[in-house]
Amino acid sequence: MSKKVLVLSASPRKGGNSDLLCDQFMLGANEAGHQTEKIFLRDKKIGYCTGCESCYTNHNCVQKDDMAEILEKIINAEVIVMATPVYFYTMNVQMKTLIDRTVSKYQEITGKEFYFIVAAADSSEQAMERTLDGFRGFTFCLNDAKEKGVVYGVGAWHKGDIKGSAAMKQAFEMGKNI
């Protein structure tokens, strides 16, 4: 059964290590017959949450940017892939800003399967746990969210270092086996 897969790439560099892992995941998912779409957060205008609380009453954000469109895609997807480079042992600001801005509709993000992709210079998977804690904190707030897998793109400092790594194959296989 074909699923709608939404990949949220927070890499500030097209072709960066976490972005390359996204592409491999999508190749696997496409090969398995799933519908995929990637949103490159760097190309979107997403303002920071201002804490104005307007969304608490009308469930819409007052900011007029690309987040409303992204939220609709998140709500309509069955599988969500969240990918980030790891900066100082946590997710980058592009991903954190996106997560914070889901507050207006987070109760509508229900029953989703989540995959997480992290890429970092550090060679230890254990060192990536703080980043994963951030993702898990987000999904903990959602109804019936299911973590289905993690790709650890470790030991990748410079753009393209991830090529040929075990993580590339893992991302492809994970996408293929949704």
N, C-alpha and C positions, 0 to 999 in steps of 0.2 A: 504494500500500500504506500503510495507516494505521500511524502510529507512536505510541508512548507518549511524551509530552513532559512532563517535569517542570521547572517553573520555580521557582527558588529566589530569592525576592526578599528582599534584605537591607536594604531601605529601612526606617528606623525610623518613617517616616511613610506611612500608607496614602494613596495618591494623590500620593506624592512623585514626583519626576522619574524616577528609575530604576524605580519601581513602575508609573508610567504607560507606560513603554516596555515593561515586561513584559506589560501588558495588551494593547498593540498587537501584540506578538509572538504572544500567544495568540489574538487575533482572527484573524490571518493563518493560524495553524496550524489553528484550528478550521474556518475557511473551506475549507482544503485537505483537511479530513476527518480530521485527526489528533485523538487523545485528549489533552487537556491537563489538567494540575493545577498549581495554584500553591500553594506553601508560603510563607507570610509569616513569615519567621524571627522577627520581633518578637513574634508570638503564641505562640511555642514556648519551652519551657524547655530550654535547651542549656547545660550547664555547661562550663567550660573544661577542657581536657585537663590532668590533674594529673601526667602523666609517670610513673604508677605501674607501667607495663609489664605489668599483668595481662592485657591483651589480646594480648600477644605469645604467650601459651601457649594461651588458650582462644578467641581471636578475638571476644570480647565485652567490652564496656566494663562496669566495675563500677558506673558511675553509672546511676542509675535516673531518666532524664528522657526527653524526646521524641526524642532522637537515634537510638535504635534503630529507631523507626518511620520516621524520615526516611531512614536508611540503607537500609532495605528498599525504600523507594520509589526511591531512587537506583539501587540494584542492578537493580530491575525495569524502570526506564525505558530507552528506547533513545536518547532525546535529552534532554540536560540543559542548561538555560539558567541561568546564574549571573549575577545582577544585583546591582550595588552602587553606592551613591553613593560618590564619591571624597572622602575626607577626608585632607587633607595629602598628596595625591598617592599614595594607596594605598587599598586596600579598607577598609571599615569593620570594626569588631570583630565584628559579627554574622556576617559572611561568613567572616572568618578563623577564628572559633571553630568554625563548622561544618566548615570544611576540616580543621582540626586534629583534630576528633573523628571523622573518617572512618578514622583509622589502624587501628581494629580490623577493618575490613572492606575496606580499600582494594584488596586483591588480588582481591576479588570485583567491583569496579567495572571491568568489562572491555568493550571494544568499543563505547564510548559516543561519540556525537556531542555536541560541546560548542559552545554559543554563549555569548558574553560580552556583557553590557550594562553600560556604565559611564555615569554621569551626574555632571557636575561644573560648577562655576561657571567654571572656566578655559575659554577658547575655543579652545585648541589640542589637537588630537588627540594630538600628540606628547607633551604633558604627561601623558597618561593611560597611557603605556607602563609606568610602574612598577606600576600597578594590574594591567595585563595580564600583566606578568612574574610577579606573584603567582599569578594563575590558571594561567598556563602552567607554573609550578613545580609546582603541584598535579597538573595533567594529565600532566606528564612522568613522575610517579611511578606512573601508572596503566598498565595493559596495554591497548594498542591504542586509546588515546584519540585522537579526531580533532577538531581545532579546525575548525569549519565557518564561523564568522563572528563579527564584532564590531560592535556598535552603539555609536557614540560620541555620547552625549548631552551635547555641550559647550555652554557658555554658559548653563547653567541653574542659577541660584543659588537663587531662591525657589521654593517649592512651586508647581508648575504652569507654570513658565517654559518647560518643554519642549513644551508644547502648541503645535501648529502648526509645529513645526520639521521639518526634513528627517529628523531621527533618528526621528520618529514614523512617517513613511512607510517609512523603511528597516527599522524593527523589524517593521512589518506585513508587508512584502514578504519579509523574511528568514523569518518564521514561515510564510508561505504557501509558500515554496519549499524547505522542509525536504526 
